[in-house]
Amino acid sequence: MATDRRASWLKGVLDLLVLAGLTEGESYGYEIAKTLAGSGLGQIKGGTLYPVLNRLEEAGLVAAEFRVADRGPGRRYYRLTQQGRETLAEQTRLWLAFDQSVRSVLDKGAAG
């Protein structure tokens, strides 16, 4: 029986997807996870998402700001920095080239 590799594929590209998810404007963890899930990527748990957000913040690709809420707990809002936008553009280009290479190999395999 074949192993479902989607979780490991997602892990390899999650940083890029989180950056892309912030192009529409600032957001917080739960909303980012909902957006990614709504794109067909499945549920991304906080234990997976928050280390990615922390890593992106430490790298200067996103900026975070904690805000107190009128009701309920406060939230940490994330937004892309200029460096994050530049990295997103570069990494998107590299990912799409990689995707094209993978598709080329898979297409040959499917035809054979």
DOTOR-476547 format. One record per residue (C-alpha): residue number from 0; residue in one letter; x, y, z. Coordinates in nm, 3 decimals. Example, Ala and Ser with C-alpha at 12.3 -4.5 7.8 and 13.67 -1.06 7.14 Angstrom:
residues 2
   fikol   baza      east     north        up
       0      a     1.230    -0.450     0.780
       1      s     1.367    -0.106     0.714
***
This chain:
residues 112
   fikol   baza      east     north        up
       0      m     0.000     0.000     0.000
       1      a     0.130     0.346    -0.090
       2      t     0.219     0.593     0.183
       3      d     0.047     0.931     0.180
       4      r     0.333     1.178     0.147
       5      r     0.129     1.500     0.151
       6      a     0.231     1.589     0.508
       7      s     0.601     1.574     0.425
       8      w     0.547     1.766     0.099
       9      l     0.357     2.034     0.291
      10      k     0.632     2.062     0.549
      11      g     0.878     2.142     0.272
      12      v     0.671     2.428     0.132
      13      l     0.480     2.557     0.437
      14      d     0.706     2.861     0.489
      15      l     0.635     2.970     0.131
      16      l     0.261     2.910     0.169
      17      v     0.245     3.113     0.491
      18      l     0.428     3.403     0.325
      19      a     0.191     3.382     0.027
      20      g    -0.106     3.377     0.265
      21      l     0.002     3.713     0.404
      22      t     0.008     3.894     0.069
      23      e    -0.356     3.998     0.118
      24      g    -0.266     4.177     0.442
      25      e    -0.202     4.100     0.805
      26      s    -0.353     3.798     0.973
      27      y    -0.324     3.581     1.284
      28      g    -0.242     3.214     1.321
      29      y    -0.591     3.065     1.328
      30      e    -0.698     3.266     1.021
      31      i    -0.382     3.165     0.834
      32      a    -0.452     2.798     0.914
      33      k    -0.816     2.836     0.800
      34      t    -0.708     2.996     0.472
      35      l    -0.460     2.718     0.400
      36      a    -0.717     2.451     0.490
      37      g    -0.969     2.623     0.261
      38      s    -0.717     2.592    -0.021
      39      g    -0.729     2.213     0.010
      40      l    -0.413     2.169     0.215
      41      g    -0.584     2.007     0.513
      42      q    -0.580     2.112     0.876
      43      i    -0.253     2.264     0.991
      44      k    -0.222     2.245     1.367
      45      g    -0.079     2.522     1.580
      46      g     0.213     2.301     1.678
      47      t     0.315     2.305     1.312
      48      l     0.213     2.659     1.215
      49      y     0.346     2.866     1.507
      50      p     0.706     2.744     1.480
      51      v     0.693     2.843     1.111
      52      l     0.562     3.190     1.200
      53      n     0.830     3.229     1.470
      54      r     1.102     3.122     1.226
      55      l     0.975     3.368     0.962
      56      e     0.967     3.646     1.222
      57      e     1.322     3.570     1.341
      58      a     1.438     3.577     0.978
      59      g     1.282     3.923     0.933
      60      l     1.033     3.800     0.672
      61      v     0.725     3.879     0.880
      62      a     0.663     4.130     1.156
      63      a     0.434     4.044     1.446
      64      e     0.231     4.257     1.683
      65      f     0.031     4.139     1.982
      66      r    -0.309     4.305     2.021
      67      v    -0.547     4.285     2.312
      68      a    -0.899     4.186     2.205
      69      d    -1.220     4.344     2.332
      70      r    -1.349     3.994     2.401
      71      g    -1.149     3.676     2.434
      72      p    -0.773     3.636     2.431
      73      g    -0.538     3.873     2.253
      74      r    -0.387     3.774     1.921
      75      r    -0.054     3.804     1.750
      76      y    -0.101     3.956     1.405
      77      y     0.156     3.889     1.134
      78      r     0.235     4.088     0.822
      79      l     0.491     4.058     0.545
      80      t     0.798     4.278     0.558
      81      q     0.966     4.408     0.243
      82      q     1.228     4.136     0.285
      83      g     0.944     3.884     0.315
      84      r     0.791     4.005    -0.012
      85      e     1.125     3.979    -0.189
      86      t     1.187     3.631    -0.047
      87      l     0.836     3.522    -0.145
      88      a     0.891     3.636    -0.505
      89      e     1.229     3.459    -0.528
      90      q     1.114     3.138    -0.359
      91      t     0.795     3.128    -0.566
      92      r     1.000     3.145    -0.884
      93      l     1.227     2.864    -0.760
      94      w     0.930     2.651    -0.644
      95      l     0.749     2.686    -0.977
      96      a     1.065     2.581    -1.166
      97      f     1.100     2.282    -0.930
      98      d     0.732     2.196    -0.978
      99      q     0.777     2.206    -1.355
     100      s     1.074     1.967    -1.330
     101      v     0.879     1.727    -1.108
     102      r     0.581     1.736    -1.346
     103      s     0.808     1.662    -1.640
     104      v     0.945     1.351    -1.472
     105      l     0.601     1.238    -1.352
     106      d     0.447     1.292    -1.696
     107      k     0.715     1.069    -1.850
     108      g     0.652     0.805    -1.583
     109      a     0.274     0.814    -1.634
     110      a     0.313     0.783    -2.011
     111      g     0.540     0.479    -1.977
***
